[in-house]
């Protein structure tokens, strides 16, 4: 993995700690996970501060003249709810997060000792990380800059401090889901490696059967290789089951945040279709 990719992952981890969405220290190079008292106290203060943002909502007045303004405000509330839920889970499920990361790292090391990743999968994994980081930074910056217009025009908020605070709060969920994306991406890459190994075993089995049919190998060697292939398939199946269970467990920990984000996607699509409908009607009237 390139040095710049390691830096991207480090930036995501450090930013998550600064914003209070990661309450433990994690070294992605070594897999070391530990709880630092200073980070625990800092995250606790940030968590309290995030809930202190709620009184700021009383300064918001929704422009009820426009339907899309109501939808955008609802999207903002859903994203804010997802952030606050993440803050709560950051404490109530911290032990589960740490255990899941440790299990993932241990399984990854155990698997890679026997079946190293191919160059193609390593490049694919790294490109996905870099793409997610670049697009995530771009979308977050665009959303924060766009929130100035949204809060001023549609929510009648003129205080710059409140706008910046609420804009950052609404986009913290992007960082939370980036952590989820990295975990699931790692598991999917390992599952793809299992598929590659199974495909290789099938191809070797086919070649071995042809050689036996032509009489180039004796029966003892053929049986020994078949037994070896059988053991490999059984071991790969065991790893696949453990990876799938771990993925399901991680999905369960992020189901609320994922549901909130999915709901905002549908609402955003509704707002876009409504804007297109209004624009079309205005065009026909002209």
N, C-alpha and C positions, 0 to 999 in steps of 0.2 A: 504494500500500500504506500502511495506517495506521501511525502511529508506534508504537503498542503492538505491532503485529505485528513490526516491525523489532526492538523490544526483546526480544520472545520469541525470535527467531532469535539475537540476540546472547547472551541468557542460555544458550541451548543450546550455542553455540560456546564461551563462556567456561567453562561447566561441564565440557564435554568436555576443555578444556585443563587445568582444575584436577584432573580425575580421570585425566589421562594418556592419554586415548584420541584426542587430536588433537595431533600433534607439530609442527604448523606453524600459521602465522597466516593467517587467511582473512577478508577483508572482503567480506561478502555484498552490500554496496551497490555497490562498485566492481569486484568480482571479483578484486582484488589478492590474490595468494598469495605468501608468502615464508617462509623458514626463519629464525627468530630463535635465536641461540646460547643465550640464557637459557632459552627454552622447550624447546630440545633437551635441555639439562642437567636441567631440572626434570622433563621427561617421562621421562628415563632413570631418575631417582631413583624416581619413582612406579612405573615398570615393575618395577624391582627390588623395591620394597616390596610390589607385588601378588604376586609369586612368593614373597615372604617370608611370605605368609598361609598357604601350604600346611602348614607345621608346626603351625598351629592346629588342623588337622583331627584331630590325634591326641587332642585334648581332647573329641572328639565320640564319644558312645556311642549308637548307634541303638537305639531301643526296638523290639526284634524281636517284641513281642507283637502288634503291629498291622500289617496289610498296607499300609494307607494311609501309615503312617509310613515304611516302606521306599520307597514310591513317591515321597513328598515329598523324602526324602533323595536319591534318585536324580535327581529334578528339580533339586535344589540343586547336585549334582555336575555335571550337564550344563550348567547356567547358568554355573557357575564355570569349567568347561572352555572355554565359549564366550568368556568374558571373557579368559582367559589366551591363547587363540588370537588374539583381537583385539589384545592387547598385542604379540604376536609379529608379526602382520601390520602393526601400526602402524609397525614399523621395516623389515621386509622389503619391504613394498609402499608405503612412503611416497612413492616416486617415481611409482608408478602412480596413487595417490590424487591427487597434485598435478596430474599430467598430465591425468587425467580431468576434474578440476574446471576446469582451464584450457580444455580442449577444449569442455566444456559451456558455459562462459561465452562463449567465442568464437563458437560456433555460435548461441547464443541471441541475441547482439548482431547477428550477420550476418542471422539470420532476421527479427528484430523491426524491423530497418531497413526491410525491404520489406513485411512483413506484421505490423503491430502487433497485440497481443492485443486481443480484444474485451473490453468491460466485463464481460460475463458470465463469461468465462474468468478474468479477473483476480480477480473476486470469489470465484469457485469455488476458485481456488488459495489465496487468502488465508484463506478459511474453513476449508479443509483443514489449513493450517498451524496456525491458531489452535486448531482442534479437536484435532489431534494433540498440541499442546503442553499443553492443559488436561487431556486424558485421560491423557497421559503422566505429568504431575505427580501427578495423583490416584492412578493405579495404583502409581506408585513409592512414594509416601508410605504407601499402604495396605499394600504389600508389606513395606516396612521396618518398619512398626509391627506387622504380623502376624508378622514373623520373630522378635520377642521371644518370643511364645508358642510358636512352632515350635521354636526352639532350646532353650528351657527344658523344655518338656513332652516333646517327641519325641526330642530329641538330647541331653538332659541336660547342657546347657551353662548355667552360672550366671554366668559372667564377663561383665559388661555390655560391656566393651571388645571382647571377642571377638565378642559377638553383633552389636554395631554394625558392626564391621569386616566380618564375613562377610555381614551383611545388605546393606551398601553394595556389596560386591563382587558379590554375586549379581544386583544390579539395575543394574550398570554396562552390561550388555548392552542394556538398554532405551535408553540414551543412544546406544550405537553404532548401533542400528537406527533411531533417530530421524534420524541423519545420512544413513543410506541412504534412508530414507523421503523426506527433503527432495529428494535428488538425483533419485530416480525420479519423484517428484511433478512436479518441474519439467519433466522430459522428457515425461511423459504430458500435461502441459498444452500443451507445444509441439506434440505429435502431435495433440492435439485441435484446436489452431489450424489445423494442416494440413488436417484433416478439414473444418473450417469453410470454409476457402478452396476446397477441392475442391467442396464442396456449392454454394458461390457460383458457381464457374465452370460447373458443370453447369446451374444455374438460368439464368445469363446466356446460355449456349449455346442453351438451349431457347427463351428469348425472342428471341435473335438469329435462330434458324432460323424462328420464326414471322413475324418482321418481313420476312425475306427472301422467305418464301412469299407474304406479302401484297403484296410489291413496294414496301415502304416504304424499303428500303435497296438500294443497287446492289451488283453482284457484287464490285467491287474492295474496298469497305469490309467486306463479309462475309468475304472471303478474308483480309484483313489482321487482322481480329478473331480469326478461327479460328487463324491462325498465332500470334497473341499468347497465346491460350488454351493452345495446344500448348506454347509455351515456358514458360508459368507452371506447367503440369502437370509438365513435365519437371524444372523447378527444384524444385518441391515434392517430387517423387519422390526427388530427390537429397538433400534435407534429411531426408526421412523415413528413408532408408537410413542416413544418418550418425547420426541420433538413435537408431535401433534398434540399430545396432552399438555405440554408446556405452552404451546401456542394458544390452545383453548383457554388455559388459565389466564394468560396475559390478556386475551380478548375480553374475558369476564371482568378484569380489573379496569378496563377502559370502556365498558359498554355504555355507561351513562354519558361520558364525554363524546363518544362516537355517535350516539343517538342525537345529541344536541347539535353536533356539526352536520349530521345528515339532514336534520330538520331545517337548519339554516340554509342548506343548499336548495332544498325544495322551495322554501320561502323566497330565496333570492331569485330562483327561476320564475316564480309567480310574479314577483315585482318586475322582472324584465319583460315578461309577456304582457303584463298590464301596461307598461310604458310603451311597448310596441303597438298595442291596441289603441291607446290614447293618441299616439302619434299618427297612426293610420287614419283614425277618424278625423283628426284635425286636418290632415292632408286632403281627404275626400271633401270636407266641407269647403276648403279653399278652392 
